[in-house]
Amino acid sequence: MKGIFKKREKNFTSNEAESNLDVILDVEEGGIYHRQLQMIDLTKKDLIMLKQIKPLVEENIQEIVEQFYENLDHEETLIEIIDQNSSRERLKKTLTNHIQEMFNGKIDTPFYQARIKIAHIHFKIGLQPKWYMGAFQDLFNSLLKILDKGLPDKEVFQQAISATSKILNLEQQLVLEAYEKEVQQVHDRQEAEKNELHQQINATSEELAAVFQEAKASTEQLVVQLQDILHSAQQGTATSENVEKTSRERSHDVRLQEQDMENIESKMQGIKKESASLADISHQIESIVSMVTEIAEQTNLLALNAAIEAARAGEEGKGFAVVADEVRKLAEQTKDSVTNVTGLIEMTEKQVEKVNDYVTDVQQSVSTGTSNMRTIYQFFEELVEKMNQAKSQNTTIEKEVETFFHQLDNVNESFGQISTAMDDLVTLTNQE
């Protein structure tokens, strides 16, 4: 300890009656403070002793305060608290006044209020009780040394030590009580906040539970709708496959019919070509008939001339006349036959023309049919391609819906886990 405590030459007395010092002990009878004083046996006699030794304490107050703050250097957190909330010089003045007040011989309401106020300040700045208790022990050690040097009378010394320890104990009780109240207030606030939090959690849990129920119901409804969609997609796939199969079959049939129409068209062209050849032959026959008719007429004319000449010849010409007559008859018959042939040729030409017209119409119809068959075949090919695409899309839809089903299962499972977690949280908060 720096410095030497001063020794005061004065006679101290332990006789309260001999003391003319005025002390105040003003506490409510039966109250908490009265019971505290009774517990530590602090009486007016102790206050008289404290007031008697006050001059001795004041003479050494500077050394006491210096020793007090020098001891604080052992703990860095205490220095940080001082630097953050005040200054060492200011606190030294406060401590000086505080120590002197302990030896004023006065315990009343202002005394308690001042100590409680300081205790609340200590709590707010974060001074832990252990450091406060340690600092007061150091203060008691300093006072003990002062009293040991300044009070040679052992009886007086013991009374002084007893009174000093009581007043320090009272100071510590007040501080600890203030700490306890502050802690209780903090605890009460925390309990209130926790209760409010519990209520909020309960309310939120109920709201979340309702939301989860709605979400679950919506999810279940969505699952039903998706099942319908999946069923429809599966039916669409089956229908697409059937349509694709039927379209391929009809496409094959149309392709065969198209080939048949092409064959018919080719044959029609052959018939038309043969009809044209037949018309040419009819024209050639007609030329021959014309020539035969002309020969028959010439023959008939020659036969007539021969008959005339045979008549002129008389009996010698009768045989020739018979021959001429027969030639004439043959020419007439030939002419008649040729006439019939001409009629047949004309009829044949008309029939050939009709056949040509029919063939032309049939050929045109076959060409139109062939073109239509190509269009129908192309339609079926496009239909097959569309059905392929539809089947692929339906397959994709099925996969996506199945994937979505799996995701919905995970969502439902997550809902269950969240609901369970909320129930556990509510249970936990209620337990707390």
Steps between C-alpha positions, in 0.01 A plus 500: 500500500632839402552753780481451876174527685506791743459427869267738677573579866153503649323320776202291384235377740270203481254646745191622315390705800824692504467582131329823402489397133161515330415198287187410301354152464168559329342183360146370512438272796453145374582596143749326278780745581434467871521123469824530305655713772384252761653217302846661504443662846573851377388748770540866591805402703663388176401824329662696789820301458497560124456871552782502755748344263389710199782758554754218491349371174487848344869559580587191295222515243729582211719196564189281537356613167834466320540149638144418391559597134850360497348164587256530205795483262513127565185452291494641144122482468460742790731750331297466179176565692651815656633629167168434322274661761698765685857597601722386783535851648126553508440162660766570761305805615178297510667225702648755742156641577353153522754381758461812709120455501540153650659661807245783542312304764178529299279226357174630359298506178743725304782269609319197358392684184854613422638144544222341292549758222873421486422127501263540199769696317750222567255248353430705188867554420563127532697485825478143622429440872820299548715800405290728723541261793872470433541878485318543833721239659800703385333810648446315830867395499606864462271612781625216721857619461400858577311398812779269612746786486266769630333315789748364752222406740414145404146517635431815304673348197277195514186712531618715208572194288160354588317820410697542177434142391128543574466819296691339211280193529191720487640672191556161336150382595348808338704452185421128475133571566501761223673252272238241591218742420658593170548134415141431602379786283702369210366153572144634517547685173646189342212293638250753366677504165519121505130475583421746225725302271320182605169661418631622168644157427172336596303744286747466215496125537124494483508725194770286342304188585195649329714601202654152489154345512384722217819431307461130565136507385601699192784258437267203531254664262786576264609136524150389400501742207846389399387139519218588263747676274733202516213265422397721208861516383523121518174467309629755251815296459298184442271682257800648320653156469174356363456791260862469396460128440172545309645792306799291398268219387272740308806673360621162371156425352485844337846442363384170344188668358717776361710235328182331368376835370834557335472155337143577387613832360778322313253244358255777410777664306561164329128464421492853368802423287341178367173682433693753297659213306155346449373832368791508256419145385133598459609792285716263294210254464278788401747590225499139380121488509484818298734346250296174487180699461652686212619172343151353548343799329751478220435127474127561496546757226720263301249221549225728368710592198584133446127414505431768247774375276383142546151601391643657193692182426185292487521130553875507531482746778236322716756307705702810554182682602434237765850546631468873492171474688660281764791743529250781538318312776830424670593867476163593650548250779853629555367852511233402748758317718734792485215727600435275802871503584501877474215516747686269735814709462306813581351332805848379599639849467220636713563232761875575485424868552278415796770270640753778453269737685449246778870429516572874514247544781628196685858612448416844634320343798791265557742793486285695745469189719874445487560862601245465777665178612834678517338778706335245729826309529682822587225580754546161664876547505458839669240348734745227597767764563257707712398190695868428559547851632183474712616167640840649580334801668266274699797291608679817608187614687480163674862525610460862613180417690668201664794723594256757633328225700835414653563866580155529654579201716814679615298817563242307701781336694655843560162630617484211743851567625430873539174427681679257731777753559244769583326263742836420661580872519166576663549214747853620575394860554215388725744293704730796537 
